[in-house]
Amino acid sequence: MEGIATIKFEDFEKMELRVAEIQTIEDIEGADKLYKLEINLGNEVRTICAGIKGFYSHEDLQGKKIIVLTNLKPRRLKGIESQGMLLATSNEDHTKLSLISPDRDIEVGSIVG
């Protein structure tokens, strides 16, 4: 695709993608797009912030298995340390969004590769 940088396979190998399960969902005061999510990675629970509020309700997300980039440097969003990034796909004008999730039941913490 034009305008998109290519990476080496070795760069891709640096990414750690894992299956996580969403345990809790919280609204973030002053953030109309962000949720604070507590996710279970099997061996640990982490907090991530995700701009999916306009697309998913609390009920949609509770217990949902998702794919998370786990070795992303933590970043503070609205005063909350986000310890990873969930993967999602969006159409070009960002009016539709779909979370990337396993199509079959698999254990949390499973490696994606």
C-alpha positions, -999 to 999 in steps of 0.1 A, spaced: 0 0 0 13 34 -9 26 55 19 30 27 44 65 18 56 76 -18 53 92 -36 82 116 -65 83 104 -99 96 127 -94 126 107 -62 135 75 -82 134 90 -109 156 96 -82 183 58 -78 188 42 -100 215 6 -106 206 -15 -126 231 -51 -136 237 -67 -117 266 -101 -117 282 -118 -85 293 -127 -86 330 -139 -51 338 -150 -21 318 -150 14 332 -159 48 317 -132 74 321 -143 108 333 -138 134 306 -132 109 279 -160 104 254 -142 77 234 -121 58 259 -128 29 282 -105 16 309 -103 -21 306 -89 -47 330 -77 -76 309 -66 -111 320 -36 -124 302 -35 -157 320 -5 -150 342 -13 -114 349 -40 -87 348 -33 -54 331 -50 -22 325 -54 -8 289 -73 22 276 -91 18 243 -110 43 222 -139 20 214 -167 35 235 -188 46 205 -188 11 191 -191 -13 221 -212 -13 253 -200 -26 286 -222 -57 280 -207 -63 246 -172 -63 261 -177 -82 293 -158 -116 291 -149 -110 254 -116 -125 242 -94 -101 223 -59 -99 208 -36 -75 226 -1 -62 218 15 -68 252 51 -54 248 41 -19 238 57 7 260 31 19 286 15 52 279 -6 75 301 -41 84 288 -63 107 309 -41 99 339 -43 61 335 -13 40 325 -23 19 295 -2 -13 295 -8 -26 260 -30 -21 230 -60 -41 217 -62 -49 180 -92 -37 160 -100 -30 124 -118 0 111 -132 12 78 -116 42 60 -138 69 75 -137 53 110 -175 49 112 -172 11 118 -149 -8 141 -145 -45 149 -123 -60 176 -99 -87 165 -107 -119 185 -101 -156 182 -127 -174 161 -125 -205 184 -122 -210 222 -86 -208 233 -69 -201 266 -61 -166 277 -24 -159 274 -21 -179 242 5 -164 218 -6 -150 184 18 -155 156 
